[in-house]
């Protein structure tokens, strides 16, 4: 990604791509499943989206950064908040999402399901 690296579109989307674990590529490296972004009618950069499981890892890393500590070290109430945020982002639609989150939080799958069920009950679902 040599010539487009300084393009304003690349600068604008780079933080988003980094946050979700995507890769910005030169147009010549684009494959059929990549997303090509255009600026004023000209293709500028290709974005290779991560596998969903890799995205979950990036989301968990961002949560740790947000809370300034490993997720497993958070108190119960904060872990419940993390589970709510992850559910809103679709973390549990990924295969093994509950297991991955439970491992990051240092709790059992059963505990994650309890957090989810408690939240659904509080919302009257």
N, C-alpha and C positions, 0 to 999 in steps of 0.2 A: 504494500500500500504506500508507494512512494509519492506520487504526485498528488494524490487526494488527501494525504495525511494532514496538510495544513488547511484543508477546505473547512469553511465554517459549519457545514452540516456534520462533518466528522467530529469536530470539537463539540457540537451540540449533543450528538447521540452517544459519544464515548462514555460518559458517566452512567448512562442507562445500560449500555452494553456491558460495561464492567460489573455493574450491580447484579445483572442477571446471568453473568457468566458467558455472555455471547462473545464472538470473535469478529473483529472488523477485518475485512479482507480487500485486497485490490480486486478490481472487476475481473481481471484475468484468472483469478483463483476461484471465482464463484462456481458453485455446483448448482444443479437444478433445484435443490431444496433450500438454497440460501435466499435471503431476501435482499433484493437490490434496491437501494435508496437513490432517489433522483432529486436534483435541485434545479429548478427552472428548466425542466424538460431534459436535463442531461443526467445520465447515470453517473453516480459519484463513488459509491462504496457498496460493498456487499457485506451482509451481516449473516454470520453462521450462528444460528441459535443453538443453545446447548441442549443435550438430552434432558428430559424432565427430571431425572434423578440428580443430575449435576446441578440443575437449577435449585433444587431443594437444598443441596449442600451450600450453595451460595446464599440462599435466604437465611439459613441457619447461621452462617458466618456473619452475615449482616446483623442478625439479631444479637449475636454475641458482642459485636462492635457497638451496637446501640446501647446495650446494657453495661458495657465495659467489663464484662466478666464472663467466664464460661457459663453456659446455660444451666449446667448441672449444679452450679453453686448458688443459684437464685432461690429465693424463698418460694413457698407454695403459691401464694397469691400472684407473684410475678410470673411463675411458670404457667399458671392458668391464663394469665394475660397473653403470654407468648403463644399458647395453644390457640386462643381465640384469633390472634393476628395471623397465625399460620393457616388456620381454617379459612379465614377470609381470603387468603392468597392461594387457596387450592392445594395446600400441601398434602392433604389427606386423599386427594384423588390420584396421587402418584402411587404406583405399586410399591409396597413396603414403606409408604409414607409414615404410617403410625409407628412402625418399628424404628425408623430412622430418627423421628422426632423423640421417641421415648429414649433412645440411646443418647441423644444429645442432651436431653433434660436430666438424664440419670434416674429415670423412673421406669416403671413397667408399662407395657402396652395397656394393661388394665387401667392404670392410673390415667393415661392419656384419654382412653375412652370415658372414664369417669368425668374428667374435665369437660370433655365435649358434651356428654349427656347432661351435666349440670348446667352448662351454658344454654343448651337447647330447652331445658326445663324452665330456666329463668326467663327465656324469651317466649314461653308459652307454646312451643312447637310440639 
